[in-house]
Every structure is written in C-alpha cells, then in structure tokens.
Amino acid sequence: MDMTGQYRIGAARDIVWAALNDVEVLKLCIPGCEEIEQLSPTTMTARVVQKIGPVKARFEGNIELLNIEAPASYTIKGEGQGGVAGFAKGSADVTLAEDGDETVLEFTAQAQVGGKLARLGSRLIDATAKKVATKFFDNFHTHLTEKGPTGG
C-alpha cells in the first residue's frame, strides 16, 4: 500500500518539528495509541489498538527515525506485531516547509501487512490507513492550534 498526503498546520515549522518528536504529543494524537516510549533520540516503542474491518488488533512495535534533517525532514520506519491478526510494517518520508506563519507537512508512505490482516483486502486496509492518517493529522493540528504548542 502506498499513500501520500499534504496537510497545512497553523504553527511555525520549529514548533511542528518539536511536536512530531514529542512522545507525549504523539500519544495524544495517534488514534488508538495506548503507550509510546522514547528509547533514544531516534528510537521508540509503541502499543496501538486499531480496528480494521472485523479485526481488532493490538500492535506492539518499534519506530525508528532515519535521514533526519531537522527541522525540515525525516524518514519514520516502523514494524509492529498484532498477534493472531498479523503484522504491519512500513515507512514514511516526511517533509516540513515553511509558508508564512504556517507549516506545510507532506508525506509519502509505504506499508505492508501480513497474516489475517492481509486477507481483509487492500481496499479495506487502504481505507483504514487513510482514516487513521487523517485522524492523526486532525488531532495534531488541533493540538497545536487550539491548545498551543505546550498543550496548555
């Protein structure tokens, strides 16, 4: 599955970059995120629950940040195991461009699923992935613009 997107966020690029690298912000914004822990400046572990069609799975996995060019871009790579539901792995190239007082975030992502999830069909998986991505960016934008960069 391949997915691309562009989002305009009502905050300066430095603030957006900091928030994308803040595990507390990510935990608030990632749909279904139960836990996220920073292991090093470039690695994290996470536990996320997602419902994909009739299958509800709890994924536990690792996230790694690569090709970091702060505050302009990075690649995020992850792999998670969902028990009997299967696995998901993928990566996304993320770029941040300043546009006045706002930031334009663009991403290109590739993902693979296996196990029971792979049998659900690519249309359902693609639709779910787009829904989750949209919800994340909606949450992220709201967090930065309505609550402020410090969350208060």
C-alpha positions as CSV (number, residue, x, y, z in Angstrom):
1,M,0.0,0.0,0.0
2,D,1.3,3.5,-0.9
3,M,-0.2,6.7,0.5
4,T,0.7,10.4,0.1
5,G,-0.7,13.4,1.8
6,Q,-0.3,17.1,2.4
7,Y,-1.5,19.0,5.5
8,R,-1.4,22.7,6.4
9,I,-0.7,23.2,10.1
10,G,-1.3,26.5,11.7
11,A,2.1,26.7,13.5
12,A,5.7,27.5,12.8
13,R,7.9,24.8,11.4
14,D,10.1,24.6,14.5
15,I,7.0,24.0,16.7
16,V,5.6,21.4,14.3
17,W,9.0,19.6,14.2
18,A,9.3,19.6,18.0
19,A,5.7,18.2,18.3
20,L,6.4,15.5,15.8
21,N,9.3,14.4,18.0
22,D,7.5,14.6,21.4
23,V,6.2,11.3,22.6
24,E,3.5,12.9,24.8
25,V,2.1,14.8,21.7
26,L,2.3,11.6,19.6
27,K,0.4,9.6,22.3
28,L,-2.4,12.2,22.3
29,C,-2.6,12.4,18.5
30,I,-2.1,8.8,17.3
31,P,-5.6,7.1,17.1
32,G,-5.7,4.1,19.4
33,C,-2.2,4.8,21.0
34,E,-2.1,3.2,24.4
35,E,1.6,3.7,25.1
36,I,4.7,5.2,23.4
37,E,8.1,5.3,25.0
38,Q,11.3,7.0,23.8
39,L,14.3,4.7,23.9
40,S,16.8,7.0,22.3
41,P,16.6,10.2,20.3
42,T,15.8,8.1,17.2
43,T,14.0,5.1,18.5
44,M,10.7,4.4,20.2
45,T,8.4,1.6,21.1
46,A,4.6,1.9,20.9
47,R,1.4,-0.1,21.6
48,V,-1.6,0.9,19.4
49,V,-5.0,-0.7,19.1
50,Q,-6.7,-0.5,15.7
51,K,-9.9,-1.9,14.3
52,I,-9.6,-2.9,10.7
53,G,-13.0,-4.1,9.4
54,P,-14.0,-7.0,11.7
55,V,-10.5,-7.4,13.1
56,K,-9.4,-5.5,16.2
57,A,-5.7,-5.8,16.9
58,R,-3.2,-4.5,19.5
59,F,0.1,-3.8,17.7
60,E,3.3,-3.6,19.6
61,G,6.3,-2.5,17.7
62,N,9.4,-0.4,17.2
63,I,9.7,3.0,15.5
64,E,13.0,4.4,14.1
65,L,13.7,7.9,12.7
66,L,16.2,8.0,9.9
67,N,17.6,10.6,7.4
68,I,17.0,13.3,9.9
69,E,17.4,16.9,8.6
70,A,16.0,18.9,11.5
71,P,13.6,20.8,11.2
72,A,12.9,20.0,7.5
73,S,12.5,16.3,7.1
74,Y,13.0,12.7,8.2
75,T,12.0,9.1,7.4
76,I,10.0,7.3,10.0
77,K,10.2,3.5,9.8
78,G,8.1,1.1,11.9
79,E,7.2,-2.5,12.4
80,G,4.5,-3.9,14.7
81,Q,3.2,-7.3,15.6
82,G,-0.5,-7.7,16.1
83,G,-0.6,-11.3,17.5
84,V,-3.0,-13.5,15.6
85,A,-4.1,-10.6,13.5
86,G,-0.7,-10.5,11.8
87,F,1.9,-7.7,11.3
88,A,2.2,-4.3,9.8
89,K,5.4,-2.6,8.7
90,G,6.2,0.5,6.7
91,S,7.9,3.8,6.4
92,A,7.1,7.4,5.6
93,D,9.2,10.3,4.3
94,V,8.0,13.4,6.0
95,T,8.9,17.0,4.9
96,L,8.1,20.3,6.6
97,A,8.0,23.5,4.6
98,E,7.5,27.0,6.0
99,D,4.7,29.0,4.5
100,G,4.3,32.3,6.4
101,D,3.2,31.5,9.9
102,E,2.1,28.0,8.9
103,T,3.8,24.8,8.0
104,V,3.1,22.5,5.1
105,L,3.7,18.9,6.0
106,E,3.9,16.4,3.2
107,F,4.4,12.7,3.4
108,T,4.9,9.6,1.2
109,A,4.3,6.3,3.0
110,Q,4.6,2.7,2.1
111,A,3.2,-0.1,4.2
112,Q,2.8,-3.9,4.2
113,V,0.5,-6.1,6.2
114,G,0.6,-9.9,6.7
115,G,-1.4,-12.6,8.4
116,K,-5.1,-12.3,9.0
117,L,-5.0,-8.6,8.1
118,A,-3.7,-9.4,4.6
119,R,-6.8,-11.4,3.9
120,L,-9.1,-8.5,4.6
121,G,-8.3,-7.0,1.2
122,S,-6.3,-4.0,0.1
123,R,-9.4,-1.7,-0.3
124,L,-10.4,-2.1,3.3
125,I,-6.8,-1.7,4.6
126,D,-6.2,1.3,2.4
127,A,-9.4,3.0,3.6
128,T,-8.5,2.3,7.2
129,A,-4.9,3.6,6.8
130,K,-6.3,6.8,5.2
131,K,-8.8,7.2,8.0
132,V,-6.2,6.8,10.7
133,A,-3.7,9.2,9.0
134,T,-6.5,11.8,8.6
135,K,-7.5,11.4,12.2
136,F,-3.8,11.8,13.4
137,F,-3.3,15.0,11.4
138,D,-6.6,16.4,12.5
139,N,-5.7,15.7,16.2
140,F,-2.2,17.0,15.6
141,H,-3.4,20.3,14.0
142,T,-6.0,20.7,16.8
143,H,-3.4,20.1,19.5
144,L,-1.0,22.7,18.0
145,T,-3.6,25.4,17.1
146,E,-6.2,25.2,19.9
147,K,-4.2,24.0,22.9
148,G,-0.9,25.7,21.9
149,P,2.5,24.1,21.5
150,T,2.8,23.4,25.2
151,G,-0.6,21.6,25.4
152,G,-2.0,24.2,27.9
